[in-house]
């Protein structure tokens, strides 16, 4: 079979493609300015597959396929024990890093290896496929499970998670106390005394959910970085509830995204990059809790690009 040759784009075609890519990225970020858009992002981010990507790519996935549960490149699916069905075409594009070729690097070395002239990694939109477009490979392949076992809020199947969460609390300088609190009060985080209090009258799984919420408050302060947005009380509550939702979803807990609060006034008063910065904060703190609860990077095992993608900015530059 003859190998297809890539047709070089004209300057006008290349400029039009870049314009389209910029508009797609802008539309993806703009979703966060509405309550429904924020909740859609959380729903996609809570899935096993999209959480492996950067926030920018999560938003792109959310924009192009809000129902996506797991996405990966062609080779990534093979590494997970699945194959893309014949005839399927990708409807999702994400930013992927494109490091300089060996040929370009060697030419740079031959020219004197001036640091300022070193060929740079650029990003381009690459096709990925959703779980609805693949099927398991036949034996002896062993397809990897794509979702964790489900857990109900009124249950005790997550009792194992209490130990790791207590260990994280200790690393942050906090202790966890469990005692009876008034009805409807799940727990609290005392920043001055560094004590997280959990209502022991709740189910074990509900206690795990509340513990994630209160530890998210602690992480906002302990894991603070210079470029993190300043949060008022209501904004921090949004961050804590969003982080908790993602963390418990990681271990399969059925948590309604509709319970996540949203600040209707943000869209009018917030700076253009506020939503992106808060989403990045939520994603970073959620990853800390997911790691505590045993997160594994399936992307690396699958040989796909998302593992390299986690540190890329939201507005990845696309160079030809």
N, C-alpha and C positions, 0 to 999 in steps of 0.2 A: 504494500500500500504506500503510495507516494506521501511524503511528509509535507504537510501544509506549510507554506511560507508566510511569515508575517508581513503584512503590507505596512510600509512606513507611513505614518500620518503626516499630513501637511502641517505647516505652522498654524494655519487657521483651525484645522481639525483638532490639533493638540490644545490650542487655547480654548476651544469650545468644550473639550473634554474636561479640562481643568475647571472651567466655570461650572459645569454640571456637578463635578465632585465637590466643589466648595458649597454650592447650593444644597447638595444632599447632606453635607455635614452640618450646615446651618439649620436645616429643617430638623435634623435629629436632635440637636441641642435645644431647639425651640420647644420641643415637646414638654420639657420640664417646667414650662411656665404655666401649666394647668394642673389641677388636681388629678384629672384622669390621665394626663401624660406622665406625671410622676409615678402614679400607681402602675401604669403599664410598664414603665422602666423597672420598677421593683419586681413585678411579676416575671419579666424576662431575666433580670439579674439573679433572681432566686433559683433559676433552673441550673442544673449541673453544668450544662455546656456553656451557656453565655457567660457565667461567672469567671471563666478562664480568661476572658478578654479584657482589654482596657475599657474604661468608662466610655470613651469615644466610640469604640466598636460595639459595646453593649447598646448604646443609643442608636447606632446604625441598624443593628439587628432588630431592635424594637420598632424602628420606623418601617423597615422593609417586611418584617414578619412578626407581628406582636404575639403570635401563637407559638413561636419557636420554643422548643424545650431543650434541644441539643443541636448544635451546629459544629461542623468541622470541615476541613478541606478534604479533597479526595483521598490523599494519602493518610490523613488523620483517621478517617473512617476505617481504612484498611487496618491501621494499627489497633483499632478498637474491636476488630473482628466483624466489621460490616463492609458492604460494598454499595456504592451508589447504583441504583437500578438503571439498566440500559434505557436510554431515551430521556432521562431526567436532565433538565437544565437548571442551573442555579438562578435563584431569584434574590439572593442575598450577596452583597459585596461588603467586605471589611478591609480596613487598612492593614497591610502586611509589610514588614520591613524587607527591603531589598539591599543587602550589603553589596559593596563593590566586588566585581569579579576578580578572580586571580590574575587575569590578564591585565586589568587596570591597575591592580596593586603592584604587579611586577613592573609595569611601565613607570609607575610613580617611583619605585625604588631605583630603577635605572636612571631616572632623571635627577636623582640626588636625595630623594626621600625628605623633601622639605615638609615639615609638619603642617604648615598652613595649606599646602597643596594636596594633602592626602585625600583620595576619593572618599566621598561621604556616603553613608547609608541614606537612602531615600525611601519613601513609602508610596505604595500604589494600591488601588482597590483590587482585591483578589476574590475569586468566587469561593463560597462555602456552601454546604448543603445541609438542609435540616433533616431531623430524624425521620420525617415523613417520606423522605426521598431515598432511603437506604433499606437494605435487607440483610439479615445475618449471613455471614459466610458459612458454607457447609463444613462439616467435620473434616479434619480434626480441629478447625478453628473454634475458639471458645469466646463468643461475643461478650464484651464487658457489659455489666448492668449500667443502664443510663440514668436511673433514678434511685435514690435511697428508699428503703422500706418506709411506708407511711406510718405516722404515729398520730393518734388522736390527742387533743388537748387534755381531755379527762382520762388520763391513763398514767402508767408508771414505767413505760418502756424506755424512757430516757433517764432512768435513775443513774446509769453509768456516766452521764454527762456532768453530774454534780461535782465529782472529783476534779476533773480537768478545769472546770470553771472556778472552783475554790483555789486551785493552784494558780490560775491567772490572777485572781483577786490578790493572792499573796504576793505575786510578782509586782503588782501595782501598789502594794503597801496597804491593801484593804483586807478586812476580815468579813466573813459572811455569818450572820446570825439568823436562825430560824425560830420564830415564835409566833404565837397567835396575835393577829392584828384585826382591826374592825372589818366587818364584812364589806367586800368590794375594794379593799385596799390591798393591792398585790405586794407592794414592797416600797423601799425607799433607799436612797444613797446619801449618807451623811458625809459630806466632803471634809468637814472640820475634823471629825473623829475617825474618818476613813473606815466607816462601817456600812456594809450593805445588809439591810434587814429584809427578810423574805417572810411572807405570811405562810406559816406551815400548815394552815388549814386548807390550802389549795391542793389540787392534785400534784403529783411529782412533776409531770410534764409541764403544768402551768408554772410551777416554781422555776423550772429550767428557763422558760420563756421570760419570766420576770427578772431572773438573775442576769440574762443576756441584756435586757433593757437597762438595768441599773449599772452593769459593768460598762455599757456603752457610754453612760454619763461619766464614769470614772475615766474611760479612755479619752474622751474629749479633752480632759485636762492633762492626763498623764502622757498621752501620745501626741501632744500638740506640736505642730510644725509652724515655722515662721509665716508661710503663705496660707495657713488655714483661715477661713473667714471668721469674723467675729460674730458670735451667736447671742441673740437675746434668749429669754427663757423659752418662748414658744418655738423658736427656731431650733434650739437644742433639743426640745422634746420631739420635734419632727425627726431630727438626726437619730436620736436614741431609739425611737420606735422603728424607724427604717432599718437601722443596723440590727435590731433584735429580730425583725421580720426575716431578714436575710439569713441570720445565723441559725434560727430554728428551722427555717426551710431547708437549710443544708443537711440537717439530721432528720428531715422528713416530717416535721411537725406541721400539721394543717393549720396555718395561721392566715386569717383573712387580711388581705392587703387593704380592704376597705376600712379597717380599723386604724390605718396610718393617718395621722392628722395632716392637714395641709394649710398653708397660710395664704388665703385668697389675696391679701394685700401685697404679696411679694411682687407680682407681675407689674404693678404700677410703680413701686418705689425702688426696686432692687436694681443694682448695676447690671450691665449686660452679662458679666461673667459670674454673677452670684450663683446661679443654678448649677453651673458646671463645677464650681469650686465646692459647693456643698455636696453634690453627687460624688465627687472624687473623695471627699472626706468620709461619706457614708461607705463607699466602696472599700476604702483603706481600713477603716475600723472593723467592717464586717469581715475582711480577710483575716484580721487578727483573731477574731472569735472563731472563724472557720478553721484556722490553723490549730487553735486550742482544741477544737472538737474533732480534729483528725483529718483536715482537708488534705487531699492528695492532688497533685497537678497531673491529671490524665493527659493533658496536652503534650507534656514532655515525653510520656511513655508512648504516645501515639505518633511522635515524630512530626507534629503539626506546628504551625507558626504561632498560635496564641500564647504559648509559654514565653516567647520573646516579646510579646505584644504588651504585657502588663504595664510596662513603664512608659509607654508612648503617650504623648499628650492627646487631648481631645481633638484638636484641630491638626491632625497629622498632615505634614506637607506632602504634596504629591508632585514629584518631579518626573519628567519624562526621561 
